[in-house]
Amino acid sequence: MSFDVYFQRFQDGSAVPGGGESMRLVLQPFLTNEDPERSFAFLEYGDGSADVYLRDDDMMVNHVVGQAPWQLLVDGARAADWVIMPADGPTCITDERQRAHLPEDVAGEVVLVAGGDELLRIIRAS
């Protein structure tokens, strides 16, 4: 899938710094072909892959192939306390406490996701 999925942390309705190190710890064993100047890395995990643009405070992923990478992305989002925002889908949270901190512009339709299969179903339905 070539659409963009954004990851970021929020508190009291505003984006806040942090989380990149936690996400990197989850993804690092599966990142190849890194280009630090562009914050880019290619993720290879299980049956698939993805283009990852990981910075200290947020991440964007696209060109996700297969199902396994979605679980890794949800695990990383949970570790980083990041909200998952597909370009054309509902805002996805990994912890119910995140809901209260969302800005109004992403708080419309919010779905709690437990795993990668669930996230992929939501994205495909959008």
DAVEN-V436278 format. One record per pair of residues at least 4 apart in sequence whose C-alpha atoms are under 7 Angstrom apart, sorted by the first residue. I is the first residue (numbers start at 1). J is the second residue. Records with the same first field share a line. If there is no record, write none. Layout:
I = J, J
//
This chain:
1 = 63, 64, 65
2 = 62, 63, 64
3 = 62, 63, 87
4 = 60, 61, 62, 86, 87
5 = 60, 61, 62, 84, 85, 86, 87
6 = 59, 60, 61, 84, 85, 86
7 = 58, 59, 60, 82, 83, 84, 85
8 = 57, 58, 59, 82, 83, 84
9 = 15, 16, 81, 82, 83
10 = 14, 15, 16, 101, 102
11 = 15, 16, 101, 102
12 = 101, 102
13 = 101, 102, 103
14 = 103
17 = 57
18 = 56, 57
19 = 23, 56, 57, 80, 81, 82
20 = 24, 54, 55, 56, 57, 58, 80
21 = 25, 56
22 = 26, 79, 80
23 = 27, 76, 77, 79, 80
24 = 28
26 = 76
27 = 31
30 = 43, 44, 45
31 = 41, 42, 43, 44
32 = 41, 42, 43
33 = 41, 42
34 = 40, 41, 42
35 = 39, 40, 41
36 = 40
39 = 53, 54, 55
40 = 52, 53, 54
41 = 51, 52, 53
42 = 50, 51, 52
43 = 49, 50, 51, 52
44 = 48, 49, 50
45 = 49, 68, 69
46 = 68, 69
47 = 66, 67, 68
48 = 65, 66, 67, 68, 69
49 = 64, 65, 66, 69
50 = 61, 62, 63, 64, 65
51 = 61, 62, 63, 64
52 = 60, 61, 62
53 = 59, 60, 61
54 = 58, 59, 60
55 = 59
68 = 72
69 = 73
70 = 74, 116, 117, 120
71 = 75, 115, 116, 117
72 = 76
73 = 77
74 = 78, 115, 116
75 = 79
76 = 80
77 = 81, 82, 83
78 = 82, 94
83 = 92, 93
84 = 91, 92, 93
85 = 90, 91, 92
86 = 90, 91, 123
88 = 126
89 = 123, 126
90 = 109, 110, 111
91 = 106, 109, 110, 111
92 = 110, 111, 112, 113
93 = 98, 111, 112, 113
94 = 112, 113, 114
95 = 112
96 = 112
98 = 102
102 = 106, 107
103 = 107
113 = 118, 119
114 = 118
115 = 119
116 = 120
117 = 121
118 = 122
119 = 123
120 = 124
121 = 125
122 = 126
//
